[in-house]
Amino acid sequence: MSAVETTIDAGVCGFVTRVRATADSDAMVRFEIDSPCANIQGLAVRLPAVDAYAEIGAGFEGEVLRTARASLKACCSGCVVPNGIFKGMQIAAGLALPRDISMGFERVEEKT
């Protein structure tokens, strides 16, 4: 078994989600998700164990991102937590290297 713990700071909402992805020898990955966000809690309840190889093959149509689309609506559609869950799944299954990711935003004034 291989496990990865991911901490995801979702940004302006202030919610920090912790995800533990555990893969067995067949690359079946199970998730333990702890979040103060009610929407992410709903996602966690609906998210099944997934086959990491099938998830990568399915791309944006896999269980992780499909479940996220069904669970996160309106302003939460841009939430970064599902991507963190997906990346943790890849790493737990040995399909990606553990490397931190980040995004930065800067407002730019338009020239008229």
C-alpha positions as a Python dict, from the first residue, in 0.01 Angstrom:
ca = {
    (1, 'M'): (0, 0, 0),
    (2, 'S'): (104, 354, -71),
    (3, 'A'): (-49, 667, 80),
    (4, 'V'): (-21, 1038, 15),
    (5, 'E'): (-151, 1321, 228),
    (6, 'T'): (-242, 1644, 51),
    (7, 'T'): (-327, 1979, 212),
    (8, 'I'): (-525, 2208, -16),
    (9, 'D'): (-582, 2575, 66),
    (10, 'A'): (-876, 2663, -157),
    (11, 'G'): (-815, 3037, -145),
    (12, 'V'): (-1047, 3323, -63),
    (13, 'C'): (-1310, 3098, 99),
    (14, 'G'): (-1054, 3020, 370),
    (15, 'F'): (-1123, 2647, 370),
    (16, 'V'): (-829, 2409, 403),
    (17, 'T'): (-898, 2051, 298),
    (18, 'R'): (-688, 1751, 389),
    (19, 'V'): (-697, 1447, 165),
    (20, 'R'): (-540, 1109, 230),
    (21, 'A'): (-525, 892, -82),
    (22, 'T'): (-431, 529, -26),
    (23, 'A'): (-356, 294, -316),
    (24, 'D'): (-342, -84, -302),
    (25, 'S'): (-120, -298, -523),
    (26, 'D'): (-382, -290, -802),
    (27, 'A'): (-384, 94, -806),
    (28, 'M'): (-731, 109, -648),
    (29, 'V'): (-730, 435, -455),
    (30, 'R'): (-948, 518, -155),
    (31, 'F'): (-986, 866, -11),
    (32, 'E'): (-1025, 1012, 336),
    (33, 'I'): (-1125, 1376, 302),
    (34, 'D'): (-1146, 1621, 591),
    (35, 'S'): (-1280, 1967, 509),
    (36, 'P'): (-1477, 2240, 687),
    (37, 'C'): (-1652, 2312, 352),
    (38, 'A'): (-2000, 2159, 332),
    (39, 'N'): (-1970, 2121, -47),
    (40, 'I'): (-1642, 1930, -20),
    (41, 'Q'): (-1794, 1718, 257),
    (42, 'G'): (-2072, 1627, 11),
    (43, 'L'): (-1812, 1541, -252),
    (44, 'A'): (-1626, 1322, -1),
    (45, 'V'): (-1939, 1120, 77),
    (46, 'R'): (-2008, 1057, -293),
    (47, 'L'): (-1652, 979, -403),
    (48, 'P'): (-1597, 604, -449),
    (49, 'A'): (-1270, 415, -453),
    (50, 'V'): (-1126, 456, -801),
    (51, 'D'): (-895, 267, -1035),
    (52, 'A'): (-611, 515, -1089),
    (53, 'Y'): (-527, 381, -1435),
    (54, 'A'): (-890, 412, -1548),
    (55, 'E'): (-907, 764, -1402),
    (56, 'I'): (-608, 880, -1600),
    (57, 'G'): (-744, 716, -1915),
    (58, 'A'): (-1084, 882, -1868),
    (59, 'G'): (-932, 1228, -1820),
    (60, 'F'): (-1198, 1482, -1732),
    (61, 'E'): (-1469, 1213, -1751),
    (62, 'G'): (-1331, 997, -1468),
    (63, 'E'): (-1506, 937, -1136),
    (64, 'V'): (-1311, 1198, -939),
    (65, 'L'): (-1386, 1493, -1166),
    (66, 'R'): (-1734, 1372, -1262),
    (67, 'T'): (-1827, 1346, -894),
    (68, 'A'): (-1680, 1692, -836),
    (69, 'R'): (-1892, 1840, -1118),
    (70, 'A'): (-2204, 1685, -967),
    (71, 'S'): (-2119, 1809, -617),
    (72, 'L'): (-1975, 2156, -673),
    (73, 'K'): (-2201, 2412, -838),
    (74, 'A'): (-2213, 2791, -875),
    (75, 'C'): (-1906, 2968, -735),
    (76, 'C'): (-1760, 2633, -626),
    (77, 'S'): (-1725, 2524, -991),
    (78, 'G'): (-1376, 2678, -991),
    (79, 'C'): (-1266, 2505, -671),
    (80, 'V'): (-910, 2367, -680),
    (81, 'V'): (-981, 2083, -435),
    (82, 'P'): (-1087, 1829, -703),
    (83, 'N'): (-758, 1882, -886),
    (84, 'G'): (-571, 1825, -560),
    (85, 'I'): (-767, 1503, -503),
    (86, 'F'): (-684, 1386, -856),
    (87, 'K'): (-314, 1469, -820),
    (88, 'G'): (-298, 1291, -482),
    (89, 'M'): (-457, 985, -644),
    (90, 'Q'): (-189, 984, -914),
    (91, 'I'): (93, 1009, -662),
    (92, 'A'): (-51, 743, -428),
    (93, 'A'): (-78, 501, -721),
    (94, 'G'): (279, 572, -831),
    (95, 'L'): (166, 740, -1154),
    (96, 'A'): (310, 1084, -1076),
    (97, 'L'): (592, 1224, -867),
    (98, 'P'): (516, 1415, -547),
    (99, 'R'): (583, 1776, -637),
    (100, 'D'): (404, 2076, -486),
    (101, 'I'): (186, 2286, -713),
    (102, 'S'): (80, 2649, -678),
    (103, 'M'): (-111, 2928, -847),
    (104, 'G'): (-67, 3299, -808),
    (105, 'F'): (-301, 3576, -915),
    (106, 'E'): (-236, 3944, -976),
    (107, 'R'): (-497, 4193, -1090),
    (108, 'V'): (-380, 4383, -1400),
    (109, 'E'): (-518, 4717, -1510),
    (110, 'E'): (-634, 4723, -1870),
    (111, 'K'): (-486, 4998, -2089),
    (112, 'T'): (-744, 5198, -2280),
}
